[in-house]
Amino acid sequence: VASKGSIRLQCHFKDFSGNFEDIIIHWYQQKKDKAPDRMFYLTAGKIAVDSNFQENRYMVEKVSSQKMCILTIKDVMTEDAATYYCAYWHWQYTQCVGMYYKVFGTGTKLIVSGKFLSSENENKLTYVCLVEKFYPEVIRVTWTDGKKEVTDNVEKGEIWKSADDGQYSIGSWLTVSKENKNKKYSCKYEHESGTHSFDTFKEGIYYHSKTGFLYIIKKMCTDCSKLFIY
């Protein structure tokens, strides 16, 4: 979940057995309901950027000692919200036939809140609520101020499905004036496995072993430069 500034996406190649220095790494961007779109590929320390992407917004570094590639997206915008994949060509020889095929990572989903990028949000606070590992995907997430449901300045992200375990996640954001920084707000989710609520005074990470939910609530200051990524 990103607000502003630059973000770093890591791609790990722990199962790659060849010479990592020679590997050609491709990066793809996939937006909702769209096919993956290749952004560029990295070869011999140089980036070859595809024509529909702006070269000056991306930086890629290869960390050979850790078999890792890091993609940095500069000055993140709402248009950058997507799932990002890295990939490389792999040669396999079986039954007297050799062939190349491209191996993809599981992907990293980037959620960007446009409200965080607005200058009018200076001197305001944003609370981030992230609910992970639920199934099925039907869920309701709401915010309250202790008395009633809050609907103004609330933004809900799209539900996304993990490629690893098939479970779902969702994020929600509440932006309030700093004048209300001492006011208690609560994020609540309702799901067939149960209903739970956490308030903004208890910032942190919580895990319900009974339901399998990982629940994160984080306070962000929208007029500072620090970027929080979960």
For each residue, the residues with C-beta under 8 A, 3 or more apart:
1: 111 113 128 130 157 171 228 229 230
2: 5 7 76 80 110 111 112 113 116 227 228 229
3: 76 112 113 116 117 126 220 222 227 228
4: 75 76 116 117 225 227
5: 2 75 76 225 226 227
6: 72 73 74 75 76 227
7: 2 72 73 76 110 227 229
8: 70 71 72 229
9: 70 71 72 73 84 108 110
10: 68 69 70 108
11: 25 27 68 69 70 71 86 105
12: 66 67 68 105
13: 16 20 23 67 68 69 88
14: 67
15:
16: 13 20 23 67 88
17:
18: 22 23
19: 22 23
20: 13 16 23 62 64 67
21: 62 64
22: 18 19
23: 13 16 18 19 20 88
24: 41 42 43 88 89
25: 11 41 42 60 62 69 86 87 88
26: 38 40 41 42 86 87 88 102
27: 11 38 39 40 41 42 60 71 84 85 86 87
28: 36 37 38 39 84 85 86 87 104
29: 36 37 39 53 82 83 84
30: 34 35 36 37 82 83 84 85 107
31: 34 37 81 82 83
32: 82 158
33:
34: 30 31 37
35: 30
36: 28 29 30 85
37: 28 29 30 31 34 50 52
38: 26 27 28 41 50
39: 27 28 29 49 50 53 58
40: 26 27 47 48 49 50 53 55 58 60
41: 24 25 26 27 38 47 48
42: 24 25 26 27 45 46 47 48 60 62 69
43: 24 46 48
44:
45: 42 62
46: 42 43
47: 40 41 42 55 58 60
48: 40 41 42 43
49: 39 40 53 54 55 58
50: 37 38 39 40 53
51:
52: 37
53: 29 39 40 49 50 57 58
54: 49 57 58
55: 40 47 49 58
56: 74
57: 53 54 73 74 75
58: 39 40 47 49 53 54 55 71 72 73 74
59: 71 72 74
60: 25 27 40 42 47 69 70 71 72
61: 69 70 72
62: 20 21 25 42 45 68 69 70
63: 66 67 68 69 70
64: 20 21 67
65:
66: 12 63
67: 12 13 14 16 20 63 64
68: 10 11 12 13 62 63
69: 10 11 13 25 42 60 61 62 63 86
70: 8 9 10 11 60 61 62 63
71: 8 9 11 27 58 59 60 84 86
72: 6 7 8 9 58 59 60 61
73: 6 7 9 57 58 76 80 110
74: 6 56 57 58 59
75: 4 5 6 57
76: 2 3 4 5 6 7 73 80 110 112 227
77: 80 112 117
78: 81 112 113 114 117
79:
80: 2 73 76 77 110 112
81: 31 78 110 111 112
82: 29 30 31 32 109 110
83: 29 30 31 107 108 109 110 160
84: 9 27 28 29 30 71 107 108 109 110
85: 27 28 30 36 104 105 107 108
86: 11 25 26 27 28 69 71 104 105
87: 25 26 27 28 102 103 104 105
88: 13 16 23 24 25 26 102 103
89: 24 100 101 102 103
90: 100 101 102 103
91: 98 99 100
92: 98 99 100 101
93: 97 98 99
94: 97
95:
96:
97: 93 94
98: 91 92 93
99: 91 92 93
100: 89 90 91 92
101: 89 90 92
102: 26 87 88 89 90
103: 87 88 89 90
104: 28 85 86 87 107
105: 11 12 85 86 87
106: 163 164
107: 30 83 84 85 104 163
108: 9 10 83 84 85
109: 82 83 84 160
110: 2 7 9 73 76 80 81 82 83 84
111: 1 2 81 157 158 171
112: 2 3 76 77 78 80 81 116 117
113: 1 2 3 78 116 117 126 155 157 173
114: 78 117 118 155
115: 118 121 126 153 155 173 175
116: 2 3 4 112 113 121 126 173 220 222
117: 3 4 77 78 112 113 114
118: 114 115 121
119: 122
120:
121: 115 116 118 124 126 175 222 223
122: 119 222 223
123: 177 178 223
124: 121 175 176 177 178 222 223
125: 175 176 177 178 180 181 219 220 221 222
126: 3 113 115 116 121 173 174 175 176 219 220 221 222
127: 143 173 174 175 176 185 187 200 217 218 219 220
128: 1 171 172 173 216 217 218 219 220 228 230
129: 141 143 171 172 173 174 187 198 215 216 217
130: 1 169 170 171 172 215 216 217 218 230
131: 134 139 141 169 170 171 189 213 214 215 216
132: 167 169 213 214 215 216
133: 162 165 167 168 169 212 213 214
134: 131 137 139 167 168 169 191 193 211 212 213
135: 166 167 168
136: 168 192
137: 134 159 161 168
138: 191 192
139: 131 134 159 168 170 189 190 191
140: 189 190 191
141: 129 131 156 170 172 187 188 189
142: 149 187 188 189 190
143: 127 129 149 150 154 172 174 185 186 187 188
144: 147 148 149 150 185 186 188 197
145: 148 150 183 184 185 186
146: 183 184 185 186
147: 144
148: 144 145
149: 142 143 144
150: 143 144 145 153 154 174 185
151: 154
152:
153: 115 150 174 175 176
154: 143 150 151 172 173 174
155: 113 114 115 172 173 175
156: 141 170 171 172 173
157: 1 111 113 170 171 172 173
158: 32 111 170
159: 137 139 168 169 170
160: 83 109 168 169 170
161: 137 166 167 168
162: 133 165 166 167 168 169
163: 106 107
164: 106
165: 133 162
166: 135 161 162
167: 132 133 134 135 161 162 212
168: 133 134 135 136 137 139 159 160 161 162
169: 130 131 132 133 134 159 160 162
170: 130 131 139 141 156 157 158 159 160
171: 1 111 128 129 130 131 156 157
172: 128 129 130 141 143 154 155 156 157 187
173: 113 115 116 126 127 128 129 154 155 156 157
174: 126 127 129 143 150 153 154 185 187
175: 115 121 124 125 126 127 153 155 222
176: 124 125 126 127 153 180 181 183 185
177: 123 124 125 180
178: 123 124 125 181
179:
180: 125 176 177 183
181: 125 176 178
182:
183: 145 146 176 180
184: 145 146 199 200 201
185: 127 143 144 145 146 150 174 176 199 200
186: 143 144 145 146 197 198 199 200
187: 127 129 141 142 143 172 174 197 198 199 200 217
188: 141 142 143 144 195 196 197
189: 131 139 140 141 142 195 196 197 213 215
190: 139 140 142 195
191: 134 138 139 140 194 195 211 213
192: 136 138
193: 134 211 212 213
194: 191 208 210 211
195: 188 189 190 191
196: 188 189 208 211 213 215
197: 144 186 187 188 189
198: 129 186 187 202 206 215 217
199: 184 185 186 187 202
200: 127 184 185 186 187 203 217 219
201: 184
202: 198 199 217
203: 200 217 218 219
204: 216 217
205: 214 215 216
206: 198 214 215 216 217
207: 213 214 215
208: 194 196 211 212 213 215
209: 212
210: 194
211: 134 191 193 194 196 208
212: 133 134 167 193 208 209
213: 131 132 133 134 189 191 193 196 207 208
214: 131 132 133 205 206 207
215: 129 130 131 132 189 196 198 205 206 207 208
216: 128 129 130 131 132 204 205 206 230
217: 127 128 129 130 187 198 200 202 203 204 206
218: 127 128 130 203 228 230
219: 125 126 127 128 200 203
220: 3 116 125 126 127 128 228
221: 125 126 224 226
222: 3 116 121 122 124 125 126 175
223: 121 122 123 124
224: 221
225: 4 5
226: 5 221
227: 2 3 4 5 6 7 76
228: 1 2 3 128 218 220
229: 1 2 7 8
230: 1 128 130 216 218
